[in-house]
Each structure stands twice: as C-alpha cells, then as structure tokens.
Amino acid sequence: MGRLQIAPQALVCKNTIIEGDVQIGNGTVVHVGASILAKNGPIIIGSNNIISERATIINNHAHPLTIGDDNLIETDSRVEGRGMGHRNTVQVRGIIAGTSTLGNNCVVGAACTTDLAENVPDNTVLFGCPQARRMRADGNSDHLFMHKKHLEYIHEMLPRYNHIIEAE
C-alpha cells in the first residue's frame, strides 16, 4: 500500500484513481477521472500543475517520476517516462513514452508521442501528422499568464461541483 501526500492548497477530486507513493504539490489540480499510478516507483508532482480528466500518469520504473511546476497535462494524455520539467503542455492524447524526459517549456501536440527513450530538450514543440519538431521562438510568457488564470478559475469553480480529497 502506498502513501498519498497532498499539499494544503492542492485540489484533488475524489473520483480519481491514485495508487502507490504519490506526492502532489501546492496549487496542483487533479480533475475527476485522472489516474496517477505509482506502480514500481514514486510519483512526485510539483506545484500549480493541471492534470485534466482521463489523463494518466504512470510510473512503471523503480526511479521516481518527477513532474515540475506549472505544467498542463490535458485530457486523455499519458505520462509514463522519467518526468518533465516546468511550464510544459501535453495536449490531448499526447504521450511521454517509455523512459523519456521532457525539458522545460515544451509542447507535446495533440496525439503526438515522444520516442521511447529520449530526452526532449527545452523549448521543443512536437506537432502534426506525420509528427514534426521545432524549437519555440517565444519565451513562453503567454503560457504562464494563461496557466495562472486557468488555475485561479479552477480553484474557484471545481470545489463547487466536485468532491475534493482533503489535504493531510
């Protein structure tokens, strides 16, 4: 049986699936139907992340899976690699596969997947079908501003319509 640690300002809906050793940072939101599964190693989630409905974070490895701060993990996406840095977006059905890591300020586009064992450098955007890559030219300041506004709205509205797990 694992241990769940939820920071005081985090919002975690009761209808989520959480297994194993999981630590959820301050301000992070975990929506209804998300799955956080620490199968073989712990999962450490930083501050002010948004984990959307039906997103899956799974650690099948002995080493910790670490997610930094200010990330957006959208609906039906999957994070199973070694982790990610800060200010990333994994769009709908995006996958961080195998033992991959994501740097900072990256975007995994809708239905795009990392290779099984790659270190995606900072400011990389995976997009399109067939999948292509490019480097971000902007400083990602718009993402951070909109992310903070999104978090404020969720923190206000989510508890009105969902049951929340109380922080310890």
C-alpha positions in Angstrom: 0.0 0.0 0.0 1.4 3.4 -1.0 1.3 6.8 0.7 -0.6 9.8 -0.7 0.6 13.3 0.3 -1.5 16.2 -0.8 -0.2 19.8 -0.2 -2.7 22.1 1.5 -3.6 24.3 -1.5 -3.9 21.3 -4.0 -7.3 20.3 -5.3 -7.7 16.5 -5.9 -11.1 15.2 -6.9 -12.4 12.2 -5.1 -13.2 10.4 -8.3 -9.6 10.0 -9.3 -7.5 6.8 -9.3 -4.4 7.2 -7.2 -2.2 4.2 -6.4 1.2 3.9 -4.7 3.5 6.5 -3.3 2.3 9.8 -4.7 3.1 13.4 -3.7 1.0 16.3 -5.0 2.4 19.8 -4.7 0.8 23.0 -3.6 -1.8 24.5 -6.0 -1.9 21.5 -8.3 -5.3 20.4 -9.6 -6.2 16.8 -10.4 -9.5 16.5 -12.2 -12.2 13.8 -12.0 -11.2 10.6 -13.8 -7.5 11.2 -13.8 -5.2 8.3 -12.9 -1.9 8.6 -11.0 -0.4 5.2 -10.7 3.0 4.7 -8.9 3.4 1.0 -9.8 7.1 0.5 -9.1 8.5 3.9 -8.0 7.1 7.1 -6.5 5.5 9.9 -8.4 6.3 13.5 -7.3 4.2 16.2 -8.8 5.3 19.8 -8.3 3.2 23.0 -7.7 0.5 24.6 -9.8 0.0 21.8 -12.3 -3.3 21.0 -14.0 -4.0 17.3 -14.6 -7.1 17.0 -16.7 -9.9 14.4 -17.0 -8.8 10.9 -18.0 -5.1 11.9 -18.1 -2.8 9.1 -16.9 0.5 9.4 -15.1 2.1 6.0 -14.5 5.5 5.0 -13.1 6.5 1.5 -14.1 10.1 2.1 -13.2 12.0 1.9 -9.9 13.2 5.5 -10.1 10.9 8.4 -9.2 8.8 10.0 -11.9 9.0 13.8 -11.3 6.8 16.4 -12.7 7.9 20.0 -12.3 5.8 23.2 -11.8 3.2 24.9 -13.9 2.5 22.0 -16.4 -0.7 21.3 -18.2 -1.5 17.6 -18.8 -4.6 17.6 -20.9 -7.5 15.1 -21.4 -6.6 11.5 -22.4 -2.8 12.3 -22.3 -0.3 9.9 -20.8 2.9 10.5 -18.9 5.0 7.3 -18.4 8.5 8.5 -18.8 11.0 9.6 -16.2 9.3 13.0 -15.9 9.2 16.6 -17.1 10.5 20.0 -16.2 8.5 23.2 -15.8 5.9 25.0 -17.9 5.1 22.2 -20.3 1.9 21.3 -22.1 1.0 17.7 -23.0 -2.0 18.2 -25.3 -5.0 15.9 -25.8 -3.8 12.3 -26.3 -0.2 13.3 -26.2 2.2 10.7 -24.8 5.5 10.9 -23.0 6.6 7.3 -23.6 8.9 4.7 -22.1 11.8 6.3 -20.2 11.7 9.7 -21.9 12.0 13.1 -20.2 10.6 16.4 -21.2 12.7 19.6 -20.6 11.2 23.0 -19.8 8.7 25.0 -21.9 7.9 22.1 -24.2 4.7 21.2 -26.0 3.7 17.6 -26.9 1.0 18.3 -29.5 -2.3 16.5 -29.8 -1.9 12.8 -30.5 1.9 13.2 -30.6 4.3 10.8 -28.9 7.9 11.0 -27.7 10.3 8.3 -28.7 10.6 5.5 -26.1 13.9 6.7 -24.5 14.6 10.3 -25.4 15.5 13.5 -23.6 13.4 16.2 -25.2 15.4 19.4 -25.0 13.9 22.7 -23.6 11.6 24.7 -25.8 10.8 21.8 -28.2 7.4 21.5 -29.8 6.2 18.1 -31.2 3.4 18.6 -33.6 1.5 17.4 -36.7 0.8 14.2 -38.6 3.3 13.0 -39.6 4.9 14.2 -36.5 7.5 17.0 -36.8 9.5 19.1 -34.3 10.6 22.7 -34.0 12.1 24.9 -31.3 10.0 27.6 -29.7 10.9 31.1 -30.6 8.9 32.8 -27.8 9.8 32.9 -24.2 6.6 31.1 -23.1 5.4 34.1 -21.0 1.9 33.9 -22.5 1.6 30.3 -21.4 2.5 31.2 -17.8 0.0 34.1 -17.7 -2.9 32.0 -19.1 -1.9 29.0 -16.9 -2.2 31.1 -13.8 -5.6 32.5 -14.9 -6.8 28.9 -15.6 -5.7 27.8 -12.2 -7.5 30.6 -10.5 -10.7 29.8 -12.3 -10.4 26.0 -11.5 -9.6 26.7 -7.8 -12.8 28.8 -7.6 -15.2 26.5 -9.6 -14.0 22.9 -9.1 -15.0 22.6 -5.4 -18.5 23.9 -6.2 -19.3 20.9 -8.4 -16.9 18.1 -7.3 -16.0 16.3 -4.0 -12.4 17.1 -3.1 -9.9 14.9 -1.1 -8.8 16.9 2.0 -5.1 17.6 2.3 -3.4 15.9 5.2 
